[in-house]
C-alpha cells in the first residue's frame, strides 16, 4: 500500500509499506493492504512501518490524524 507521513514542516515518509501501525486514541491500530476506509485521531506515540524488504522504520509523533482509503494511508502528524 502507499504510505505518506506528513508534518506541517516536511514529509517524513512517502513510499510503499506492507504494514502500518499507529497510536489511535482508543488503542494501537494496524493497517494491511486493502483495509476498509477509515479516518481517526491519533495520540502521541510511534508510527511503525514494515517496508516491502521487511525492514522496519518508526516515526515519533505528538498526535494527528490518519486516513485510510483506496489502499493508501495518509498520516497527518503534529
Phi, psi and omega in degrees: 000157177278141179226135172231133173238116188235135171248170176299334184269324186197171174267119182279326183205141172211121180166197182268147177218147175272326180210144177229129176244134182229154178272088178288158180296336179257012180129170181293143179230147177233146181234135174242177178309141174062035176294151177297149179302143185199141168228129180208163181272145179248149174258177179298141180160203183244137169267123180249132186237125172265116183278162181303333179270014177071011169281157179242137174236149175229150180226127180272135177225159182265356183147183178150206183221145174236140175236131176240124181196136176051046177062030178228134177245127177239122177252117174262104189256152174269000000 
